[in-house]
Amino acid sequence: MLGRVNHIAMAVPDLAAATAVYRDTLGATVSLPQVLPEHGVTVVFVELPNTKVELLEPLGAESPIAAFLEKNPSGGMHHICYEVDDIAAARDHLVRAGARVLGNGEPKIGAHGKPVVFLHPKDFFGALVELEQV
């Protein structure tokens, strides 16, 4: 069911500063910021040869990333995203197996313009898992 790792997401308190570190210090190619109001974040993607790193900044105090940063003020790993061929089939399989899908269970459109769902971290050893249809 799982495909490759699409990206690893890092919550950051200052997207411009984090972008500068990845671009200027580490020499990475970083995308332009993308505002995603339906997810409560602004994101950039650090392009790597084999995957991406997504840097997430909260878009307002109600953002789930704001709550994450309250507990982790310096930022930190937020989630890992795996690719799947069929998001609905993957979700249904996981729900039958006892996994909890966050939100209303329906896929939302993610930063890549493709359907995504998030799975409860308590069902995956403390890691928030995102699935993205490719």
C-alpha distance (Angstrom), angle and dihedral (degrees) to the residues before:
residue distance angle dihedral
M1 . . .
L2 3.81 . .
G3 3.76 119.6 .
R4 3.76 127.4 -171.2
V5 3.79 126.5 -39.3
N6 3.79 104.9 -88.4
H7 3.79 96.2 -170.4
I8 3.78 146.9 -29.9
A9 3.79 113.5 -129.4
M10 3.78 125.1 -142.3
A11 3.80 122.2 -167.3
V12 3.80 110.5 -139.4
P13 3.80 131.4 -174.2
D14 3.83 93.3 -143.5
L15 3.80 117.4 31.6
A16 3.81 94.9 -170.9
A17 3.81 91.9 52.7
A18 3.81 92.7 45.9
T19 3.80 91.1 47.7
A20 3.80 90.3 51.9
V21 3.81 91.9 51.6
Y22 3.79 93.7 50.4
R23 3.82 93.5 42.3
D24 3.82 102.8 36.2
T25 3.80 103.8 27.0
L26 3.81 101.1 32.3
G27 3.81 96.1 30.7
A28 3.81 95.3 -128.8
T29 3.78 128.5 151.3
V30 3.81 108.7 -113.2
S31 3.80 126.0 -167.7
L32 3.77 124.6 -128.4
P33 3.83 115.7 -89.4
Q34 3.77 115.9 -85.6
V35 3.82 120.5 -158.9
L36 3.82 113.3 -143.0
P37 3.83 107.1 -175.5
E38 3.83 93.0 175.4
H39 3.83 88.3 61.0
G40 3.82 96.2 36.1
V41 3.80 94.7 -122.6
T42 3.76 147.0 101.5
V43 3.80 112.3 -141.1
V44 3.78 142.7 -171.4
F45 3.78 126.9 -172.6
V46 3.77 123.8 -135.4
E47 3.80 105.8 -148.6
L48 3.80 116.5 -137.4
P49 3.81 129.7 175.8
N50 3.81 93.4 -107.6
T51 3.83 105.3 23.9
K52 3.81 143.4 -19.1
V53 3.79 137.4 -98.2
E54 3.79 113.5 -139.5
L55 3.80 115.8 -151.1
L56 3.81 111.8 -155.3
E57 3.80 127.2 -162.0
P58 3.82 121.3 -177.0
L59 3.76 118.1 -105.9
G60 3.80 98.9 -146.6
A61 3.78 134.9 -27.1
E62 3.82 94.0 -70.8
S63 3.80 93.1 60.6
P64 3.81 116.0 116.0
I65 3.81 85.5 -131.4
A66 3.83 89.9 59.8
A67 3.81 88.7 56.7
F68 3.82 90.3 47.7
L69 3.82 91.0 51.1
E70 3.82 91.5 49.8
K71 3.81 86.6 63.4
N72 3.82 94.0 36.4
P73 3.83 107.0 31.2
S74 3.81 94.3 178.1
G75 3.80 91.7 50.7
G76 3.77 128.8 -119.3
M77 3.77 146.8 -177.9
H78 3.79 109.2 -35.2
H79 3.83 106.5 176.1
I80 3.77 147.4 -24.6
C81 3.80 121.2 -125.8
Y82 3.79 122.9 -148.6
E83 3.78 125.5 -169.4
V84 3.81 121.2 -121.8
D85 3.79 130.2 -176.6
D86 3.82 96.0 -136.1
I87 3.81 117.8 24.4
A88 3.82 95.2 -167.4
A89 3.80 93.5 49.5
A90 3.83 91.3 46.3
R91 3.82 91.8 48.2
D92 3.81 92.7 47.8
H93 3.80 92.1 48.0
L94 3.81 91.5 50.0
V95 3.80 93.8 46.7
R96 3.83 89.9 51.3
A97 3.82 87.5 51.2
G98 3.82 90.6 53.7
A99 3.81 101.9 -99.4
R100 3.79 119.0 141.4
V101 3.79 120.1 -129.0
L102 3.80 113.1 -150.0
G103 3.79 122.3 -124.0
N104 3.78 118.0 10.4
G105 3.81 92.2 -31.3
E106 3.78 94.4 -110.7
P107 3.80 118.1 120.0
K108 3.80 118.3 -106.2
I109 3.76 125.6 -155.6
G110 3.80 109.4 -98.3
A111 3.79 134.0 -154.8
H112 3.81 92.3 -77.1
G113 3.81 92.1 54.1
K114 3.81 91.5 -107.9
P115 3.82 131.7 114.3
V116 3.81 116.4 -87.7
V117 3.80 138.3 179.4
F118 3.78 130.3 -170.9
L119 3.81 124.4 -138.4
H120 3.79 124.6 -146.4
P121 3.82 112.3 -96.3
K122 3.81 92.5 -137.8
D123 3.80 88.2 66.1
F124 3.83 92.9 52.2
F125 3.81 105.2 46.8
G126 3.80 95.2 -86.5
A127 3.81 97.0 -48.1
L128 3.79 121.5 120.7
V129 3.82 105.5 -133.9
E130 3.78 125.3 -156.5
L131 3.79 121.7 -165.7
E132 3.80 118.9 -157.2
Q133 3.78 124.5 -168.7
V134 3.80 112.6 -129.3
